[in-house]
Amino acid sequence: MKSMINNLAKCLICLSVVGLANQAHSQTVNKKKPNIVFFLVDDLGYSDVQAFGSSFYETPNIDKLAKEGMKFTDAYAACPVCSPTRASIMTGKYPAGMHTTDWFGAPQPEEEAKKKNYTRLLLPAHYIENLPLKEETIAEALKAGGYKTFIAGKWHLGGTPDFWPENQGFDVNKGGNSMGNPGKGGYFSPYNHNPRLDAGPAGEYLPERLAKETMKFIEDNKDQPFFAYFAFYNVHGPDDTTPALKAKYTAKREKLGLTDQFGDEGGKKVRIVQSDPTYAGMVQSVDDAVGKVMAKLKELKLDDNTIVVFFSDNGGLAINEGSPTSNLPLRGGKGWMYEGGIREPLIVRYPGVIKPNTINETPVISNDFYPTFLQMVGLPPLPKQNTGGVSILPLLEQKTIKKRSLFWHYPHYGNQGGSPASAVRDGDWKLIHWYEHDRYELFNLRDDVGEHNNLLTAEPKIAKKLKKELDKWLQQQDAYFPSKNPNAK
């Protein structure tokens, strides 16, 4: 009898162990890694959404993201133009270290030197025009970790198909190629024969189409972890929107009594009022697309297990090339080293980790996304990836990160009027080194976010400290510099 009882007890213990093991296995299987949806807007300025100060453009879906997540007031692109920032997002590295410092397709110094009418003081630095295939992109790292990867929209990180998204870790590519903008008429089907986007029905608007492609990808991959990189061509020129949206904002402009107003920035005309109806329509189209993708996530009950990021690749176009928007209270815009060229609207939403409707003032930069994503999804950091960023997960959890400085290096002339420069931000202080005439400016961003008061002579010790810090970083990055133009007048 005693033997029977002992055997029965052993059987019950075995069954319990097996049951617990099966339960643990089931929980492991059912606990899917979080998805990632990354909204990257092209040329969107810091003040171009309502959550960051716009009173003319309407962005209710983006504002909803801010209320449900964390808004960063001091978030930066790694460069004041597009390709370098996009390269920093893909690799976690500073563009200076990869020598990908200008938009891909910009003239090289030897090309400028051949032009008889090129009389600027400096020749721009040489730069690499493709995202090197040796770099392990965030898409490749996530794919290796079991993620399905997708891009819709702008790539602009390589001039030939060898360097396009499908060769840089993306399983599905809808619209990504060498183009920096859709071209004339390209915001509507047939999209100027985009080699990675089939024509749609007549009248189809590009952001609407890219939203549909993103929603389809999410639907097709709802049962596995995915990374969806929705890289808008909006709001980059050529400015174009639907007739209905243009009519809406033309009427709103008239009702508010708005007029186009401009100031001066280094002899260039800079817009100081948001009042362009076409641009406003382009911004709303971004917001509409964000809303549709978020609705799909909610419909599929994926919204609580999806990390959502909203960001821009450089400042708004406020100077030259039509100057359709204003970045006030920030100075300058795309192509400039002032805050209007590099400070961006950043929102991160992730229920259960991020407390809703929170604001973070810690300076962060586009290089940070790579290590942040790896940590958030439970993948180990890449030991050989010498990143220029850090994981900002502690910030999302309302903790702190180690104090650090942020750096920029743009040794080129921007189409928007900016000239070659480097910069460093250390706490509230920002130092800019303009290479023409070897000139410096020092600003306290806490007191002077508009960068109106150059404190270089008033604070020589701080200027000296930041100059030393910037020079050391540039040396560590093996940065390329502009050179003297022998034909300069």
LINVEN-V708040 format. One record per residue. RES is the residue in one small letter. PHI is phi in degrees with one decimal (* if undefined). OMEGA is omega as a letter, one per 30 degrees, with the letter a starting at -180 (* if undefined). NEAR is the number of other ideal C-beta (glycine too) atoms within 10 Angstrom. Layout:
# LINVEN-V708040
res->RES phi->PHI omega->OMEGA near->NEAR
res->RES phi->PHI omega->OMEGA near->NEAR
This chain:
# LINVEN-V708040
res->m phi->* omega->l near->5
res->k phi->-60.8 omega->l near->6
res->s phi->-63.1 omega->l near->7
res->m phi->-63.0 omega->a near->8
res->i phi->-64.9 omega->l near->9
res->n phi->-62.0 omega->l near->10
res->n phi->-63.6 omega->l near->10
res->l phi->-64.1 omega->l near->10
res->a phi->-62.2 omega->l near->10
res->k phi->-62.6 omega->l near->10
res->c phi->-63.3 omega->a near->10
res->l phi->-64.1 omega->l near->10
res->i phi->-64.1 omega->l near->10
res->c phi->-60.9 omega->l near->10
res->l phi->-63.5 omega->l near->10
res->s phi->-64.6 omega->l near->10
res->v phi->-61.5 omega->l near->10
res->v phi->-61.9 omega->a near->10
res->g phi->-63.1 omega->l near->10
res->l phi->-65.1 omega->l near->10
res->a phi->-64.1 omega->l near->10
res->n phi->-65.0 omega->l near->10
res->q phi->-64.3 omega->l near->10
res->a phi->-61.9 omega->l near->10
res->h phi->-62.7 omega->a near->10
res->s phi->-62.5 omega->l near->10
res->q phi->-64.4 omega->l near->9
res->t phi->-64.2 omega->a near->8
res->v phi->-65.1 omega->a near->8
res->n phi->-76.8 omega->a near->7
res->k phi->-83.8 omega->a near->8
res->k phi->-77.4 omega->l near->14
res->k phi->-59.4 omega->a near->17
res->p phi->-66.0 omega->l near->18
res->n phi->-79.3 omega->l near->23
res->i phi->-131.1 omega->l near->23
res->v phi->-119.9 omega->a near->25
res->f phi->-113.6 omega->l near->19
res->f phi->-91.8 omega->l near->25
res->l phi->-116.5 omega->a near->24
res->v phi->-99.6 omega->a near->31
res->d phi->-92.1 omega->l near->23
res->d phi->70.1 omega->l near->27
res->l phi->-73.8 omega->a near->32
res->g phi->-79.4 omega->a near->35
res->y phi->-55.4 omega->a near->27
res->s phi->-97.9 omega->a near->25
res->d phi->-87.4 omega->l near->31
res->v phi->-124.2 omega->a near->28
res->q phi->-61.4 omega->a near->18
res->a phi->-63.5 omega->l near->17
res->f phi->-115.4 omega->l near->22
res->g phi->121.3 omega->a near->16
res->s phi->-71.8 omega->l near->21
res->s phi->-113.9 omega->l near->10
res->f phi->-109.5 omega->l near->22
res->y phi->-76.9 omega->a near->26
res->e phi->-113.0 omega->a near->21
res->t phi->-138.2 omega->a near->25
res->p phi->-63.5 omega->a near->14
res->n phi->-72.7 omega->l near->20
res->i phi->-68.7 omega->l near->26
res->d phi->-62.5 omega->l near->18
res->k phi->-64.0 omega->l near->17
res->l phi->-58.2 omega->a near->24
res->a phi->-63.5 omega->l near->25
res->k phi->-70.2 omega->a near->13
res->e phi->-94.2 omega->a near->18
res->g phi->-139.4 omega->a near->23
res->m phi->-116.5 omega->l near->24
res->k phi->-103.2 omega->l near->21
res->f phi->-99.3 omega->a near->25
res->t phi->-83.6 omega->a near->15
res->d phi->-125.6 omega->l near->19
res->a phi->-99.5 omega->a near->24
res->y phi->-130.2 omega->l near->27
res->a phi->-82.1 omega->a near->28
res->a phi->-74.6 omega->a near->30
res->c phi->-156.8 omega->l near->30
res->p phi->-80.5 omega->l near->30
res->v phi->-131.2 omega->a near->30
res->c phi->-71.5 omega->a near->26
res->s phi->-55.0 omega->l near->28
res->p phi->-60.0 omega->l near->31
res->t phi->-64.7 omega->l near->27
res->r phi->-63.1 omega->l near->29
res->a phi->-65.0 omega->l near->29
res->s phi->-68.1 omega->l near->29
res->i phi->-66.7 omega->a near->27
res->m phi->-69.0 omega->a near->25
res->t phi->-113.1 omega->a near->28
res->g phi->75.7 omega->a near->30
res->k phi->-111.0 omega->l near->22
res->y phi->-69.3 omega->l near->29
res->p phi->-57.4 omega->a near->30
res->a phi->-58.8 omega->a near->28
res->g phi->-72.5 omega->l near->20
res->m phi->-93.8 omega->a near->19
res->h phi->64.5 omega->l near->20
res->t phi->-101.9 omega->a near->29
res->t phi->-96.1 omega->l near->29
res->d phi->-130.1 omega->l near->26
res->w phi->-64.0 omega->a near->23
res->f phi->-71.4 omega->a near->24
res->g phi->118.8 omega->l near->12
res->a phi->-67.3 omega->a near->19
res->p phi->-61.8 omega->l near->16
res->q phi->-81.6 omega->a near->14
res->p phi->-58.6 omega->a near->20
res->e phi->-67.2 omega->l near->9
res->e phi->-70.8 omega->l near->12
res->e phi->-65.5 omega->a near->18
res->a phi->-63.2 omega->a near->14
res->k phi->-79.1 omega->a near->9
res->k phi->-83.0 omega->a near->10
res->k phi->-66.8 omega->a near->6
res->n phi->-92.6 omega->l near->5
res->y phi->-88.1 omega->a near->16
res->t phi->-122.4 omega->l near->10
res->r phi->-63.7 omega->a near->16
res->l phi->-63.5 omega->a near->15
res->l phi->-124.6 omega->l near->20
res->l phi->-92.5 omega->a near->25
res->p phi->-64.8 omega->l near->27
res->a phi->-70.2 omega->l near->22
res->h phi->-68.7 omega->l near->17
res->y phi->-143.6 omega->l near->22
res->i phi->-87.3 omega->a near->15
res->e phi->-96.2 omega->l near->19
res->n phi->-137.6 omega->l near->17
res->l phi->-72.8 omega->a near->24
res->p phi->-55.8 omega->a near->15
res->l phi->-66.2 omega->l near->12
res->k phi->-70.2 omega->l near->5
res->e phi->-72.3 omega->l near->16
res->e phi->-90.8 omega->a near->18
res->t phi->-75.0 omega->l near->24
res->i phi->-63.0 omega->l near->27
res->a phi->-64.8 omega->l near->20
res->e phi->-67.0 omega->l near->16
res->a phi->-66.1 omega->l near->24
res->l phi->-69.2 omega->l near->23
res->k phi->-60.8 omega->l near->16
res->a phi->-64.1 omega->l near->12
res->g phi->-91.1 omega->l near->16
res->g phi->98.7 omega->a near->12
res->y phi->-92.7 omega->l near->25
res->k phi->-86.9 omega->a near->19
res->t phi->-119.5 omega->a near->26
res->f phi->-151.2 omega->l near->25
res->i phi->-128.5 omega->l near->31
res->a phi->-124.5 omega->l near->30
res->g phi->108.6 omega->a near->31
res->k phi->-75.7 omega->l near->28
res->w phi->-111.8 omega->l near->27
res->h phi->57.4 omega->l near->25
res->l phi->-125.8 omega->l near->27
res->g phi->178.1 omega->a near->22
res->g phi->-83.0 omega->a near->14
res->t phi->-130.1 omega->a near->10
res->p phi->-56.0 omega->l near->13
res->d phi->-56.5 omega->a near->10
res->f phi->-107.5 omega->a near->19
res->w phi->-82.2 omega->a near->22
res->p phi->-53.2 omega->a near->28
res->e phi->-65.6 omega->l near->15
res->n phi->-105.4 omega->a near->15
res->q phi->-128.2 omega->l near->26
res->g phi->104.8 omega->a near->20
res->f phi->-98.3 omega->l near->22
res->d phi->-71.1 omega->a near->17
res->v phi->-128.4 omega->a near->20
res->n phi->-126.3 omega->l near->23
res->k phi->-117.7 omega->l near->22
res->g phi->107.5 omega->a near->24
res->g phi->-89.5 omega->a near->26
res->n phi->-155.4 omega->a near->21
res->s phi->-81.4 omega->a near->18
res->m phi->-68.5 omega->l near->19
res->g phi->-92.1 omega->l near->20
res->n phi->-155.2 omega->a near->18
res->p phi->-72.3 omega->a near->23
res->g phi->81.7 omega->a near->14
res->k phi->-59.6 omega->a near->10
res->g phi->76.3 omega->a near->12
res->g phi->-77.2 omega->l near->19
res->y phi->-80.4 omega->l near->26
res->f phi->-126.6 omega->l near->18
res->s phi->-54.0 omega->g near->20
res->p phi->-92.9 omega->l near->15
res->y phi->59.7 omega->l near->23
res->n phi->51.9 omega->l near->16
res->h phi->57.9 omega->l near->10
res->n phi->-51.3 omega->a near->21
res->p phi->-66.5 omega->l near->15
res->r phi->-120.4 omega->l near->19
res->l phi->-150.0 omega->l near->24
res->d phi->-68.1 omega->l near->13
res->a phi->-63.1 omega->l near->12
res->g phi->-109.4 omega->l near->17
res->p phi->-64.6 omega->a near->8
res->a phi->-56.6 omega->l near->8
res->g phi->87.5 omega->a near->10
res->e phi->-67.0 omega->a near->15
res->y phi->-95.1 omega->a near->22
res->l phi->-53.7 omega->l near->25
res->p phi->-61.4 omega->l near->27
res->e phi->-65.4 omega->l near->16
res->r phi->-65.6 omega->a near->24
res->l phi->-65.6 omega->l near->24
res->a phi->-64.3 omega->l near->25
res->k phi->-61.0 omega->a near->18
res->e phi->-64.8 omega->l near->21
res->t phi->-66.7 omega->l near->25
res->m phi->-63.3 omega->l near->20
res->k phi->-65.1 omega->l near->15
res->f phi->-60.7 omega->l near->23
res->i phi->-62.4 omega->l near->22
res->e phi->-60.6 omega->a near->12
res->d phi->-68.9 omega->a near->13
res->n phi->-122.6 omega->a near->20
res->k phi->-65.5 omega->a near->16
res->d phi->-98.1 omega->l near->9
res->q phi->-140.6 omega->a near->12
res->p phi->-66.6 omega->a near->18
res->f phi->-138.9 omega->l near->25
res->f phi->-120.9 omega->l near->26
res->a phi->-110.4 omega->a near->26
res->y phi->-103.3 omega->a near->27
res->f phi->-94.6 omega->a near->27
res->a phi->-102.4 omega->a near->23
res->f phi->-56.8 omega->l near->26
res->y phi->-80.0 omega->l near->27
res->n phi->-57.5 omega->g near->29
res->v phi->-107.6 omega->l near->28
res->h phi->-64.1 omega->l near->24
res->g phi->-65.4 omega->g near->20
res->p phi->-72.8 omega->a near->14
res->d phi->-62.4 omega->a near->19
res->d phi->-160.5 omega->l near->20
res->t phi->-144.1 omega->a near->25
res->t phi->-75.2 omega->l near->19
res->p phi->-57.0 omega->a near->9
res->a phi->-64.4 omega->a near->8
res->l phi->-70.1 omega->l near->20
res->k phi->-63.5 omega->l near->19
res->a phi->-65.3 omega->a near->13
res->k phi->-59.8 omega->a near->17
res->y phi->-80.8 omega->l near->24
res->t phi->-65.7 omega->l near->15
res->a phi->-65.9 omega->l near->11
res->k phi->-66.3 omega->l near->16
res->r phi->-59.4 omega->a near->18
res->e phi->-66.6 omega->a near->10
res->k phi->-62.8 omega->a near->8
res->l phi->-83.6 omega->a near->11
res->g phi->69.5 omega->a near->7
res->l phi->-81.9 omega->l near->17
res->t phi->-133.8 omega->l near->8
res->d phi->-70.6 omega->a near->12
res->q phi->-130.4 omega->a near->10
res->f phi->-135.3 omega->l near->15
res->g phi->-117.1 omega->a near->14
res->d phi->-124.4 omega->l near->10
res->e phi->-134.9 omega->l near->23
res->g phi->58.4 omega->a near->12
res->g phi->84.9 omega->l near->6
res->k phi->-106.7 omega->l near->18
res->k phi->-77.4 omega->a near->14
res->v phi->-122.2 omega->a near->23
res->r phi->-71.2 omega->a near->26
res->i phi->-120.1 omega->l near->17
res->v phi->-136.6 omega->l near->15
res->q phi->-81.6 omega->a near->25
res->s phi->-152.0 omega->a near->21
res->d phi->-83.3 omega->a near->25
res->p phi->-63.8 omega->a near->22
res->t phi->-65.6 omega->l near->19
res->y phi->-63.4 omega->l near->30
res->a phi->-59.4 omega->l near->27
res->g phi->-64.6 omega->l near->26
res->m phi->-65.9 omega->l near->34
res->v phi->-66.0 omega->l near->31
res->q phi->-63.2 omega->l near->22
res->s phi->-62.9 omega->l near->23
res->v phi->-60.8 omega->a near->27
res->d phi->-61.4 omega->l near->23
res->d phi->-60.3 omega->a near->18
res->a phi->-65.2 omega->l near->28
res->v phi->-59.7 omega->l near->27
res->g phi->-61.3 omega->a near->17
res->k phi->-66.6 omega->l near->16
res->v phi->-66.6 omega->l near->24
res->m phi->-64.4 omega->l near->21
res->a phi->-65.2 omega->l near->14
res->k phi->-64.6 omega->l near->21
res->l phi->-60.0 omega->l near->20
res->k phi->-68.0 omega->l near->12
res->e phi->-58.7 omega->a near->13
res->l phi->-88.8 omega->a near->14
res->k phi->58.7 omega->l near->9
res->l phi->-108.1 omega->a near->20
res->d phi->-65.7 omega->l near->18
res->d phi->-80.3 omega->l near->11
res->n phi->-117.3 omega->a near->16
res->t phi->-128.9 omega->l near->22
res->i phi->-81.0 omega->a near->22
res->v phi->-116.5 omega->l near->24
res->v phi->-122.8 omega->l near->22
res->f phi->-124.0 omega->a near->28
res->f phi->-157.0 omega->l near->21
res->s phi->-129.7 omega->a near->29
res->d phi->-89.6 omega->l near->30
res->n phi->-167.7 omega->a near->34
res->g phi->-69.2 omega->a near->34
res->g phi->-69.4 omega->a near->30
res->l phi->-80.8 omega->a near->28
res->a phi->-108.0 omega->a near->33
res->i phi->-130.6 omega->l near->30
res->n phi->64.3 omega->l near->18
res->e phi->48.4 omega->l near->19
res->g phi->94.9 omega->l near->14
res->s phi->34.4 omega->a near->24
res->p phi->-78.3 omega->a near->25
res->t phi->-136.8 omega->l near->31
res->s phi->-120.2 omega->l near->27
res->n phi->-103.1 omega->l near->30
res->l phi->-53.5 omega->g near->19
res->p phi->-84.4 omega->l near->13
res->l phi->-79.6 omega->a near->25
res->r phi->-91.1 omega->l near->22
res->g phi->74.6 omega->a near->28
res->g phi->-173.9 omega->a near->35
res->k phi->-46.0 omega->l near->32
res->g phi->85.8 omega->a near->27
res->w phi->-118.1 omega->a near->31
res->m phi->-85.1 omega->l near->27
res->y phi->-70.7 omega->a near->25
res->e phi->-56.8 omega->l near->25
res->g phi->-63.5 omega->l near->31
res->g phi->-93.5 omega->a near->34
res->i phi->-129.7 omega->a near->30
res->r phi->-84.7 omega->a near->28
res->e phi->-127.8 omega->l near->28
res->p phi->-76.1 omega->l near->26
res->l phi->-125.2 omega->l near->27
res->i phi->-131.4 omega->l near->26
res->v phi->-128.2 omega->a near->28
res->r phi->-122.5 omega->l near->23
res->y phi->-159.6 omega->a near->21
res->p phi->-54.8 omega->l near->15
res->g phi->91.3 omega->l near->8
res->v phi->-114.1 omega->a near->16
res->i phi->-98.9 omega->l near->22
res->k phi->-70.5 omega->a near->13
res->p phi->-60.3 omega->l near->11
res->n phi->55.2 omega->l near->11
res->t phi->-108.7 omega->a near->16
res->i phi->-125.1 omega->l near->9
res->n phi->-125.9 omega->a near->20
res->e phi->-101.7 omega->l near->10
res->t phi->-69.1 omega->l near->15
res->p phi->-65.0 omega->l near->22
res->v phi->-133.0 omega->a near->23
res->i phi->-142.4 omega->a near->26
res->s phi->-60.2 omega->l near->31
res->n phi->-62.7 omega->a near->27
res->d phi->-74.8 omega->a near->26
res->f phi->-62.1 omega->a near->25
res->y phi->-56.9 omega->a near->28
res->p phi->-65.4 omega->l near->21
res->t phi->-65.6 omega->a near->24
res->f phi->-61.1 omega->a near->24
res->l phi->-59.9 omega->l near->22
res->q phi->-69.8 omega->a near->16
res->m phi->-66.7 omega->a near->19
res->v phi->-97.5 omega->l near->19
res->g phi->81.9 omega->l near->9
res->l phi->-98.5 omega->a near->16
res->p phi->-69.9 omega->l near->9
res->p phi->-64.4 omega->l near->13
res->l phi->-76.7 omega->a near->17
res->p phi->-64.1 omega->a near->6
res->k phi->-95.6 omega->a near->5
res->q phi->-89.3 omega->a near->18
res->n phi->-76.8 omega->a near->11
res->t phi->-77.9 omega->l near->19
res->g phi->-98.8 omega->a near->24
res->g phi->-118.8 omega->l near->24
res->v phi->-132.2 omega->l near->20
res->s phi->-70.8 omega->l near->20
res->i phi->-102.2 omega->l near->24
res->l phi->-54.8 omega->l near->20
res->p phi->-55.9 omega->l near->15
res->l phi->-64.5 omega->l near->22
res->l phi->-64.2 omega->l near->22
res->e phi->-92.7 omega->l near->13
res->q phi->62.4 omega->l near->12
res->k phi->-109.8 omega->a near->8
res->t phi->-126.4 omega->l near->10
res->i phi->-119.6 omega->a near->15
res->k phi->-62.4 omega->l near->6
res->k phi->-60.6 omega->a near->9
res->r phi->-152.2 omega->l near->15
res->s phi->-101.8 omega->l near->16
res->l phi->-113.8 omega->a near->22
res->f phi->-133.8 omega->l near->24
res->w phi->-140.2 omega->l near->27
res->h phi->-146.5 omega->l near->29
res->y phi->-131.3 omega->a near->29
res->p phi->-84.2 omega->a near->26
res->h phi->-140.7 omega->l near->28
res->y phi->-92.2 omega->l near->23
res->g phi->-82.6 omega->l near->27
res->n phi->-62.0 omega->a near->15
res->q phi->-93.7 omega->l near->24
res->g phi->106.4 omega->l near->21
res->g phi->-70.0 omega->a near->26
res->s phi->-118.4 omega->a near->23
res->p phi->-54.9 omega->a near->24
res->a phi->-161.4 omega->l near->25
res->s phi->-129.7 omega->a near->22
res->a phi->-153.5 omega->l near->24
res->v phi->-139.1 omega->l near->24
res->r phi->-116.7 omega->l near->24
res->d phi->-129.1 omega->a near->18
res->g phi->65.2 omega->l near->14
res->d phi->-85.3 omega->a near->15
res->w phi->-98.1 omega->l near->19
res->k phi->-133.2 omega->l near->25
res->l phi->-114.6 omega->l near->24
res->i phi->-114.7 omega->l near->23
res->h phi->-109.9 omega->l near->20
res->w phi->-90.3 omega->a near->16
res->y phi->-75.9 omega->l near->19
res->e phi->-67.4 omega->l near->14
res->h phi->65.6 omega->l near->7
res->d phi->51.0 omega->a near->7
res->r phi->-105.0 omega->l near->13
res->y phi->-122.6 omega->l near->15
res->e phi->-135.6 omega->l near->19
res->l phi->-126.8 omega->a near->21
res->f phi->-130.6 omega->l near->25
res->n phi->-100.7 omega->a near->17
res->l phi->-70.0 omega->l near->18
res->r phi->-64.4 omega->a near->10
res->d phi->-92.3 omega->a near->9
res->d phi->-146.4 omega->a near->15
res->v phi->-66.1 omega->l near->18
res->g phi->-82.0 omega->l near->16
res->e phi->52.8 omega->a near->21
res->h phi->-97.3 omega->a near->8
res->n phi->-111.7 omega->l near->12
res->n phi->-77.1 omega->a near->16
res->l phi->-99.4 omega->a near->17
res->l phi->-57.4 omega->a near->16
res->t phi->-80.8 omega->a near->8
res->a phi->-76.9 omega->a near->11
res->e phi->-129.4 omega->a near->15
res->p phi->-64.5 omega->a near->11
res->k phi->-66.1 omega->l near->7
res->i phi->-66.5 omega->l near->18
res->a phi->-61.3 omega->a near->19
res->k phi->-64.7 omega->l near->11
res->k phi->-62.0 omega->a near->15
res->l phi->-68.8 omega->l near->24
res->k phi->-62.1 omega->l near->16
res->k phi->-63.2 omega->a near->11
res->e phi->-65.1 omega->a near->15
res->l phi->-66.5 omega->a near->22
res->d phi->-61.0 omega->l near->13
res->k phi->-63.1 omega->l near->11
res->w phi->-64.3 omega->l near->21
res->l phi->-60.4 omega->l near->19
res->q phi->-67.1 omega->l near->9
res->q phi->-62.6 omega->a near->12
res->q phi->-80.6 omega->a near->18
res->d phi->55.9 omega->a near->9
res->a phi->-65.9 omega->l near->19
res->y phi->-91.7 omega->a near->18
res->f phi->-124.6 omega->l near->14
res->p phi->-69.0 omega->a near->21
res->s phi->-125.7 omega->a near->15
res->k phi->-66.9 omega->l near->9
res->n phi->-88.9 omega->a near->17
res->p phi->-65.4 omega->a near->7
res->n phi->-97.4 omega->a near->14
res->a phi->-65.0 omega->l near->12
res->k phi->-102.1 omega->* near->6
